[in-house]
Amino acid sequence: MTKIDIISGFLGAGKTTFIKKMLEDVFQGEKIVLIENEFGEIGIDGGFLKDSGIEISELNSGCICCSLVGDFGKNLREVMERFHPDRILIEPSGVGKLSDVMKSVQEVEAENEVKLNGRITVVNTPKATKQMKAFGEFFNNQIEYATVVVLSRTQNVKPEQTELVAEAIREKNPKAAIITTPWDDIDGKQIYKVIEQQKTMEEELLEEQKHEHHHEHGEHEHHHEHGEDCTCGCHEHEHHHEHGEHEHHHEHGEHEHHHEHGEHEHHHEHGEDCTCGCHEHEHEHEHGHHHHHADEIFTSWGKETPHVFERETIEHALKAFCDTNEYGTILRAKGIVPCEDGSWIYFDMVDGEYELRTGEADYTGRLCVIGTDVEEEKLLELFGLELLE
């Protein structure tokens, strides 16, 4: 039986770093496959993880519900047949809803030799309060459906801030275990032990609930027809199942832009073959539960290019993203590009902080910028690519 662990987290939370830690500390010797879902056209993270020896299956779609759900069963079967892995790690888009990915896995559990194991959400402690307010719908879903929440960068904040973040998370999900110790001070095996314990507790609770339900209804086997006068709440339960647990599948950040447009109806059209539940979405809106798609709120601009960059050009762009809104509100920028000195630049920027490092050559240069109100033409000029268009 192949175990599936979902590692979610908002943009820049540290999902990739967390996966690396678990690979080094816990999963050595296991046959692992990582399935990524990037928001946007250009996949970057696969390059960062290449050295780990993991097969990367990047699903570069902008819509988790329409693309990942549709392709997930096929992708999973191919992974199983080709690699026969001991474990599959799924890293959803930073602006994807955990409930959607969870539902996708549960749908294929029955027909494949797989079992959903941990649902882990990584939270950037210094940014958590701001992100929770700005991107509540997307951010909170990742918290609410997690069995374990792992706080990153707790070493960079005062203990009081960690406590406040942990308390806010508990309010949204009192059952989740919250890992607050800095990652350098704790072994991945300790974290994974908590993940396994939470999974066992969840299974026991479900079994207990089933037993109680059977005990309550078993003696008269619940034979009554569910007509208009039924008061047992069965229809409510079904309605909750249909509209509640897979609330609409895209979390794209937690930006103030979400607040500005939160109550506005977004008419996002999908074809007849769409499986994302958009028609249910209309029904939900009638009941006051409007759920947004990531691509209603966020823009992903990406380029693949052989263009050779000066390091100063990349650093200037990252500083501009951090210090100004001239190019839109940029939440995330990352890339792998060739440099004039013959090296390759790996860069990563999130929420006002960035880093550059040197890495190995890739098949071509790639840039990806995610944000709201993104000025795409200005980005071309910023990176010196306007003459190539």
SEPALUM-562301 format. One record per residue (C-alpha): residue number from 1; x, y, z. Coordinates in steps of 0.25 Angstrom, whole numbers, plus 5000, padded with zeros to 4 digits. Layout:
# residues N
{num->NUM; c1->X; c2->Y; c3->Z}
...
# end
This chain:
# residues 389
{num->1; c1->5000; c2->5000; c3->5000}
{num->2; c1->5006; c2->5013; c3->4996}
{num->3; c1->5004; c2->5025; c3->5006}
{num->4; c1->5001; c2->5039; c3->5001}
{num->5; c1->5005; c2->5051; c3->5009}
{num->6; c1->5000; c2->5065; c3->5005}
{num->7; c1->5009; c2->5076; c3->5008}
{num->8; c1->5002; c2->5089; c3->5006}
{num->9; c1->5005; c2->5104; c3->5010}
{num->10; c1->5003; c2->5118; c3->5005}
{num->11; c1->5013; c2->5124; c3->4995}
{num->12; c1->5027; c2->5124; c3->5001}
{num->13; c1->5023; c2->5117; c3->5014}
{num->14; c1->5035; c2->5107; c3->5012}
{num->15; c1->5028; c2->5095; c3->5006}
{num->16; c1->5040; c2->5091; c3->4998}
{num->17; c1->5050; c2->5093; c3->5010}
{num->18; c1->5041; c2->5084; c3->5018}
{num->19; c1->5040; c2->5073; c3->5008}
{num->20; c1->5055; c2->5073; c3->5007}
{num->21; c1->5056; c2->5072; c3->5022}
{num->22; c1->5047; c2->5060; c3->5022}
{num->23; c1->5054; c2->5053; c3->5011}
{num->24; c1->5068; c2->5055; c3->5018}
{num->25; c1->5062; c2->5051; c3->5032}
{num->26; c1->5051; c2->5041; c3->5030}
{num->27; c1->5049; c2->5036; c3->5016}
{num->28; c1->5063; c2->5031; c3->5013}
{num->29; c1->5062; c2->5017; c3->5007}
{num->30; c1->5048; c2->5019; c3->5002}
{num->31; c1->5044; c2->5020; c3->4988}
{num->32; c1->5038; c2->5034; c3->4987}
{num->33; c1->5030; c2->5041; c3->4976}
{num->34; c1->5027; c2->5056; c3->4977}
{num->35; c1->5015; c2->5061; c3->4970}
{num->36; c1->5015; c2->5076; c3->4969}
{num->37; c1->5004; c2->5086; c3->4965}
{num->38; c1->5009; c2->5100; c3->4961}
{num->39; c1->5000; c2->5111; c3->4959}
{num->40; c1->5003; c2->5117; c3->4945}
{num->41; c1->5010; c2->5112; c3->4933}
{num->42; c1->5025; c2->5111; c3->4937}
{num->43; c1->5029; c2->5101; c3->4947}
{num->44; c1->5041; c2->5105; c3->4956}
{num->45; c1->5042; c2->5096; c3->4968}
{num->46; c1->5045; c2->5083; c3->4961}
{num->47; c1->5059; c2->5089; c3->4958}
{num->48; c1->5062; c2->5092; c3->4973}
{num->49; c1->5058; c2->5077; c3->4977}
{num->50; c1->5065; c2->5071; c3->4965}
{num->51; c1->5078; c2->5067; c3->4974}
{num->52; c1->5069; c2->5059; c3->4983}
{num->53; c1->5067; c2->5048; c3->4973}
{num->54; c1->5052; c2->5049; c3->4972}
{num->55; c1->5044; c2->5048; c3->4960}
{num->56; c1->5037; c2->5061; c3->4958}
{num->57; c1->5023; c2->5061; c3->4952}
{num->58; c1->5019; c2->5076; c3->4950}
{num->59; c1->5005; c2->5079; c3->4947}
{num->60; c1->5006; c2->5093; c3->4942}
{num->61; c1->4991; c2->5097; c3->4942}
{num->62; c1->4985; c2->5109; c3->4947}
{num->63; c1->4973; c2->5102; c3->4952}
{num->64; c1->4974; c2->5091; c3->4962}
{num->65; c1->4959; c2->5086; c3->4961}
{num->66; c1->4958; c2->5086; c3->4946}
{num->67; c1->4972; c2->5081; c3->4943}
{num->68; c1->4977; c2->5073; c3->4955}
{num->69; c1->4964; c2->5066; c3->4959}
{num->70; c1->4963; c2->5062; c3->4944}
{num->71; c1->4977; c2->5058; c3->4942}
{num->72; c1->4980; c2->5053; c3->4956}
{num->73; c1->4975; c2->5038; c3->4955}
{num->74; c1->4982; c2->5036; c3->4941}
{num->75; c1->4995; c2->5043; c3->4947}
{num->76; c1->4994; c2->5034; c3->4959}
{num->77; c1->4992; c2->5022; c3->4952}
{num->78; c1->5004; c2->5025; c3->4943}
{num->79; c1->5013; c2->5028; c3->4955}
{num->80; c1->5008; c2->5015; c3->4962}
{num->81; c1->5011; c2->5006; c3->4949}
{num->82; c1->5024; c2->5013; c3->4946}
{num->83; c1->5031; c2->5014; c3->4959}
{num->84; c1->5023; c2->5006; c3->4969}
{num->85; c1->5026; c2->5016; c3->4980}
{num->86; c1->5026; c2->5014; c3->4995}
{num->87; c1->5021; c2->5028; c3->4997}
{num->88; c1->5015; c2->5039; c3->4989}
{num->89; c1->5017; c2->5054; c3->4993}
{num->90; c1->5008; c2->5064; c3->4987}
{num->91; c1->5012; c2->5078; c3->4988}
{num->92; c1->5000; c2->5087; c3->4983}
{num->93; c1->5001; c2->5101; c3->4978}
{num->94; c1->5003; c2->5111; c3->4989}
{num->95; c1->4989; c2->5117; c3->4985}
{num->96; c1->4982; c2->5104; c3->4985}
{num->97; c1->4972; c2->5099; c3->4995}
{num->98; c1->4976; c2->5087; c3->5003}
{num->99; c1->4961; c2->5082; c3->5003}
{num->100; c1->4962; c2->5080; c3->4988}
{num->101; c1->4974; c2->5072; c3->4987}
{num->102; c1->4969; c2->5064; c3->4999}
{num->103; c1->4956; c2->5061; c3->4991}
{num->104; c1->4964; c2->5057; c3->4979}
{num->105; c1->4973; c2->5047; c3->4987}
{num->106; c1->4960; c2->5041; c3->4994}
{num->107; c1->4954; c2->5039; c3->4980}
{num->108; c1->4965; c2->5030; c3->4975}
{num->109; c1->4967; c2->5023; c3->4988}
{num->110; c1->4957; c2->5012; c3->4985}
{num->111; c1->4962; c2->5008; c3->4971}
{num->112; c1->4977; c2->5009; c3->4974}
{num->113; c1->4986; c2->5003; c3->4985}
{num->114; c1->4988; c2->5016; c3->4992}
{num->115; c1->4984; c2->5022; c3->5005}
{num->116; c1->4984; c2->5037; c3->5009}
{num->117; c1->4993; c2->5038; c3->5021}
{num->118; c1->4997; c2->5052; c3->5026}
{num->119; c1->4991; c2->5066; c3->5022}
{num->120; c1->5002; c2->5075; c3->5026}
{num->121; c1->5001; c2->5090; c3->5025}
{num->122; c1->5014; c2->5099; c3->5026}
{num->123; c1->5011; c2->5113; c3->5031}
{num->124; c1->5021; c2->5125; c3->5030}
{num->125; c1->5021; c2->5130; c3->5045}
{num->126; c1->5026; c2->5144; c3->5042}
{num->127; c1->5015; c2->5146; c3->5031}
{num->128; c1->5004; c2->5138; c3->5037}
{num->129; c1->4995; c2->5148; c3->5043}
{num->130; c1->4996; c2->5157; c3->5031}
{num->131; c1->4993; c2->5146; c3->5021}
{num->132; c1->4982; c2->5141; c3->5029}
{num->133; c1->4975; c2->5154; c3->5029}
{num->134; c1->4978; c2->5157; c3->5014}
{num->135; c1->4976; c2->5144; c3->5008}
{num->136; c1->4966; c2->5137; c3->5018}
{num->137; c1->4958; c2->5128; c3->5009}
{num->138; c1->4970; c2->5122; c3->5003}
{num->139; c1->4979; c2->5122; c3->5015}
{num->140; c1->4969; c2->5117; c3->5025}
{num->141; c1->4965; c2->5105; c3->5016}
{num->142; c1->4979; c2->5100; c3->5017}
{num->143; c1->4978; c2->5101; c3->5032}
{num->144; c1->4964; c2->5096; c3->5034}
{num->145; c1->4967; c2->5083; c3->5026}
{num->146; c1->4981; c2->5080; c3->5032}
{num->147; c1->4984; c2->5069; c3->5042}
{num->148; c1->4997; c2->5075; c3->5045}
{num->149; c1->5002; c2->5090; c3->5044}
{num->150; c1->5017; c2->5092; c3->5043}
{num->151; c1->5021; c2->5107; c3->5047}
{num->152; c1->5033; c2->5111; c3->5039}
{num->153; c1->5043; c2->5122; c3->5043}
{num->154; c1->5039; c2->5122; c3->5057}
{num->155; c1->5054; c2->5125; c3->5061}
{num->156; c1->5052; c2->5139; c3->5054}
{num->157; c1->5041; c2->5144; c3->5063}
{num->158; c1->5039; c2->5146; c3->5078}
{num->159; c1->5032; c2->5135; c3->5085}
{num->160; c1->5020; c2->5143; c3->5088}
{num->161; c1->5017; c2->5144; c3->5073}
{num->162; c1->5019; c2->5129; c3->5071}
{num->163; c1->5008; c2->5128; c3->5082}
{num->164; c1->4999; c2->5137; c3->5075}
{num->165; c1->5000; c2->5130; c3->5062}
{num->166; c1->4998; c2->5116; c3->5069}
{num->167; c1->4986; c2->5122; c3->5076}
{num->168; c1->4980; c2->5127; c3->5063}
{num->169; c1->4982; c2->5114; c3->5056}
{num->170; c1->4975; c2->5106; c3->5068}
{num->171; c1->4963; c2->5115; c3->5067}
{num->172; c1->4961; c2->5110; c3->5052}
{num->173; c1->4966; c2->5096; c3->5055}
{num->174; c1->4966; c2->5091; c3->5069}
{num->175; c1->4969; c2->5077; c3->5066}
{num->176; c1->4982; c2->5079; c3->5058}
{num->177; c1->4995; c2->5077; c3->5064}
{num->178; c1->5004; c2->5090; c3->5063}
{num->179; c1->5019; c2->5088; c3->5062}
{num->180; c1->5025; c2->5101; c3->5067}
{num->181; c1->5040; c2->5097; c3->5070}
{num->182; c1->5050; c2->5103; c3->5060}
{num->183; c1->5054; c2->5093; c3->5049}
{num->184; c1->5068; c2->5093; c3->5052}
{num->185; c1->5065; c2->5089; c3->5066}
{num->186; c1->5056; c2->5077; c3->5063}
{num->187; c1->5058; c2->5064; c3->5055}
{num->188; c1->5049; c2->5061; c3->5044}
{num->189; c1->5046; c2->5048; c3->5051}
{num->190; c1->5040; c2->5055; c3->5062}
{num->191; c1->5031; c2->5063; c3->5053}
{num->192; c1->5027; c2->5050; c3->5045}
{num->193; c1->5023; c2->5043; c3->5058}
{num->194; c1->5013; c2->5054; c3->5061}
{num->195; c1->5008; c2->5053; c3->5047}
{num->196; c1->5006; c2->5038; c3->5049}
{num->197; c1->4999; c2->5040; c3->5062}
{num->198; c1->4990; c2->5050; c3->5057}
{num->199; c1->4986; c2->5040; c3->5046}
{num->200; c1->4983; c2->5029; c3->5056}
{num->201; c1->4975; c2->5038; c3->5065}
{num->202; c1->4967; c2->5043; c3->5053}
{num->203; c1->4964; c2->5028; c3->5048}
{num->204; c1->4960; c2->5025; c3->5063}
{num->205; c1->4951; c2->5036; c3->5063}
{num->206; c1->4944; c2->5033; c3->5050}
{num->207; c1->4942; c2->5019; c3->5055}
{num->208; c1->4936; c2->5024; c3->5068}
{num->209; c1->4927; c2->5032; c3->5060}
{num->210; c1->4923; c2->5021; c3->5051}
{num->211; c1->4920; c2->5012; c3->5063}
{num->212; c1->4912; c2->5023; c3->5070}
{num->213; c1->4904; c2->5025; c3->5058}
{num->214; c1->4902; c2->5010; c3->5056}
{num->215; c1->4898; c2->5009; c3->5071}
{num->216; c1->4888; c2->5020; c3->5070}
{num->217; c1->4881; c2->5015; c3->5057}
{num->218; c1->4885; c2->5001; c3->5056}
{num->219; c1->4873; c2->4995; c3->5064}
{num->220; c1->4862; c2->5000; c3->5055}
{num->221; c1->4872; c2->5001; c3->5043}
{num->222; c1->4867; c2->5015; c3->5039}
{num->223; c1->4857; c2->5009; c3->5030}
{num->224; c1->4848; c2->5022; c3->5029}
{num->225; c1->4847; c2->5028; c3->5015}
{num->226; c1->4853; c2->5042; c3->5015}
{num->227; c1->4841; c2->5050; c3->5011}
{num->228; c1->4838; c2->5065; c3->5013}
{num->229; c1->4835; c2->5063; c3->5027}
{num->230; c1->4848; c2->5056; c3->5031}
{num->231; c1->4855; c2->5063; c3->5042}
{num->232; c1->4867; c2->5054; c3->5044}
{num->233; c1->4876; c2->5064; c3->5036}
{num->234; c1->4880; c2->5054; c3->5026}
{num->235; c1->4877; c2->5064; c3->5014}
{num->236; c1->4885; c2->5074; c3->5021}
{num->237; c1->4897; c2->5065; c3->5023}
{num->238; c1->4896; c2->5061; c3->5008}
{num->239; c1->4896; c2->5076; c3->5004}
{num->240; c1->4907; c2->5079; c3->5013}
{num->241; c1->4915; c2->5068; c3->5007}
{num->242; c1->4912; c2->5073; c3->4993}
{num->243; c1->4915; c2->5088; c3->4996}
{num->244; c1->4923; c2->5088; c3->5009}
{num->245; c1->4935; c2->5079; c3->5008}
{num->246; c1->4940; c2->5082; c3->4995}
{num->247; c1->4937; c2->5097; c3->4995}
{num->248; c1->4943; c2->5103; c3->4983}
{num->249; c1->4957; c2->5099; c3->4980}
{num->250; c1->4966; c2->5110; c3->4978}
{num->251; c1->4974; c2->5118; c3->4988}
{num->252; c1->4982; c2->5128; c3->4983}
{num->253; c1->4988; c2->5136; c3->4993}
{num->254; c1->4983; c2->5145; c3->5004}
{num->255; c1->4984; c2->5159; c3->4998}
{num->256; c1->4976; c2->5171; c3->5001}
{num->257; c1->4971; c2->5170; c3->4987}
{num->258; c1->4963; c2->5158; c3->4992}
{num->259; c1->4956; c2->5168; c3->5001}
{num->260; c1->4953; c2->5178; c3->4990}
{num->261; c1->4947; c2->5168; c3->4981}
{num->262; c1->4942; c2->5158; c3->4991}
{num->263; c1->4928; c2->5161; c3->4990}
{num->264; c1->4928; c2->5163; c3->4975}
{num->265; c1->4922; c2->5152; c3->4966}
{num->266; c1->4933; c2->5147; c3->4957}
{num->267; c1->4927; c2->5140; c3->4945}
{num->268; c1->4938; c2->5130; c3->4942}
{num->269; c1->4934; c2->5121; c3->4930}
{num->270; c1->4937; c2->5106; c3->4929}
{num->271; c1->4933; c2->5097; c3->4918}
{num->272; c1->4923; c2->5086; c3->4918}
{num->273; c1->4933; c2->5076; c3->4922}
{num->274; c1->4938; c2->5084; c3->4934}
{num->275; c1->4938; c2->5075; c3->4947}
{num->276; c1->4941; c2->5086; c3->4957}
{num->277; c1->4927; c2->5088; c3->4962}
{num->278; c1->4926; c2->5102; c3->4956}
{num->279; c1->4911; c2->5100; c3->4955}
{num->280; c1->4910; c2->5096; c3->4969}
{num->281; c1->4918; c2->5109; c3->4972}
{num->282; c1->4906; c2->5117; c3->4966}
{num->283; c1->4897; c2->5109; c3->4976}
{num->284; c1->4906; c2->5112; c3->4987}
{num->285; c1->4906; c2->5127; c3->4984}
{num->286; c1->4890; c2->5127; c3->4986}
{num->287; c1->4893; c2->5122; c3->5000}
{num->288; c1->4903; c2->5132; c3->5003}
{num->289; c1->4915; c2->5124; c3->5002}
{num->290; c1->4923; c2->5130; c3->4990}
{num->291; c1->4936; c2->5123; c3->4988}
{num->292; c1->4947; c2->5128; c3->4979}
{num->293; c1->4956; c2->5122; c3->4969}
{num->294; c1->4971; c2->5126; c3->4970}
{num->295; c1->4971; c2->5131; c3->4955}
{num->296; c1->4960; c2->5141; c3->4959}
{num->297; c1->4969; c2->5147; c3->4969}
{num->298; c1->4984; c2->5145; c3->4964}
{num->299; c1->4992; c2->5146; c3->4952}
{num->300; c1->5003; c2->5137; c3->4949}
{num->301; c1->5013; c2->5142; c3->4939}
{num->302; c1->5024; c2->5133; c3->4934}
{num->303; c1->5035; c2->5132; c3->4923}
{num->304; c1->5044; c2->5121; c3->4918}
{num->305; c1->5056; c2->5128; c3->4911}
{num->306; c1->5070; c2->5125; c3->4908}
{num->307; c1->5073; c2->5140; c3->4911}
{num->308; c1->5086; c2->5142; c3->4918}
{num->309; c1->5084; c2->5151; c3->4930}
{num->310; c1->5093; c2->5160; c3->4939}
{num->311; c1->5092; c2->5157; c3->4953}
{num->312; c1->5089; c2->5172; c3->4956}
{num->313; c1->5077; c2->5172; c3->4947}
{num->314; c1->5071; c2->5160; c3->4955}
{num->315; c1->5074; c2->5167; c3->4968}
{num->316; c1->5069; c2->5180; c3->4963}
{num->317; c1->5056; c2->5174; c3->4960}
{num->318; c1->5054; c2->5167; c3->4973}
{num->319; c1->5057; c2->5179; c3->4981}
{num->320; c1->5046; c2->5186; c3->4972}
{num->321; c1->5036; c2->5176; c3->4976}
{num->322; c1->5039; c2->5177; c3->4990}
{num->323; c1->5039; c2->5192; c3->4991}
{num->324; c1->5029; c2->5197; c3->4981}
{num->325; c1->5016; c2->5194; c3->4975}
{num->326; c1->5020; c2->5199; c3->4961}
{num->327; c1->5019; c2->5185; c3->4955}
{num->328; c1->5006; c2->5181; c3->4963}
{num->329; c1->5006; c2->5175; c3->4976}
{num->330; c1->5016; c2->5164; c3->4975}
{num->331; c1->5014; c2->5152; c3->4985}
{num->332; c1->5024; c2->5143; c3->4979}
{num->333; c1->5036; c2->5143; c3->4969}
{num->334; c1->5045; c2->5131; c3->4966}
{num->335; c1->5054; c2->5126; c3->4955}
{num->336; c1->5066; c2->5119; c3->4949}
{num->337; c1->5073; c2->5127; c3->4939}
{num->338; c1->5087; c2->5127; c3->4932}
{num->339; c1->5097; c2->5138; c3->4937}
{num->340; c1->5107; c2->5145; c3->4928}
{num->341; c1->5119; c2->5140; c3->4937}
{num->342; c1->5115; c2->5126; c3->4932}
{num->343; c1->5108; c2->5121; c3->4945}
{num->344; c1->5093; c2->5120; c3->4947}
{num->345; c1->5085; c2->5129; c3->4957}
{num->346; c1->5074; c2->5123; c3->4965}
{num->347; c1->5065; c2->5133; c3->4972}
{num->348; c1->5053; c2->5133; c3->4981}
{num->349; c1->5045; c2->5145; c3->4986}
{num->350; c1->5033; c2->5145; c3->4995}
{num->351; c1->5026; c2->5156; c3->5003}
{num->352; c1->5037; c2->5166; c3->5004}
{num->353; c1->5049; c2->5156; c3->5005}
{num->354; c1->5058; c2->5150; c3->4994}
{num->355; c1->5070; c2->5142; c3->4992}
{num->356; c1->5079; c2->5139; c3->4981}
{num->357; c1->5089; c2->5127; c3->4980}
{num->358; c1->5097; c2->5119; c3->4969}
{num->359; c1->5092; c2->5106; c3->4964}
{num->360; c1->5094; c2->5096; c3->4953}
{num->361; c1->5090; c2->5098; c3->4939}
{num->362; c1->5076; c2->5095; c3->4935}
{num->363; c1->5070; c2->5092; c3->4921}
{num->364; c1->5067; c2->5107; c3->4919}
{num->365; c1->5064; c2->5119; c3->4927}
{num->366; c1->5051; c2->5121; c3->4934}
{num->367; c1->5044; c2->5132; c3->4942}
{num->368; c1->5031; c2->5132; c3->4949}
{num->369; c1->5024; c2->5144; c3->4956}
{num->370; c1->5011; c2->5143; c3->4964}
{num->371; c1->5003; c2->5154; c3->4969}
{num->372; c1->4991; c2->5163; c3->4967}
{num->373; c1->4989; c2->5175; c3->4957}
{num->374; c1->5002; c2->5170; c3->4950}
{num->375; c1->5008; c2->5179; c3->4940}
{num->376; c1->5012; c2->5169; c3->4930}
{num->377; c1->5018; c2->5178; c3->4919}
{num->378; c1->5026; c2->5185; c3->4930}
{num->379; c1->5031; c2->5172; c3->4935}
{num->380; c1->5037; c2->5169; c3->4921}
{num->381; c1->5044; c2->5183; c3->4921}
{num->382; c1->5049; c2->5180; c3->4936}
{num->383; c1->5056; c2->5167; c3->4932}
{num->384; c1->5061; c2->5173; c3->4919}
{num->385; c1->5052; c2->5164; c3->4911}
{num->386; c1->5043; c2->5174; c3->4903}
{num->387; c1->5052; c2->5173; c3->4891}
{num->388; c1->5050; c2->5158; c3->4890}
{num->389; c1->5035; c2->5159; c3->4889}
# end
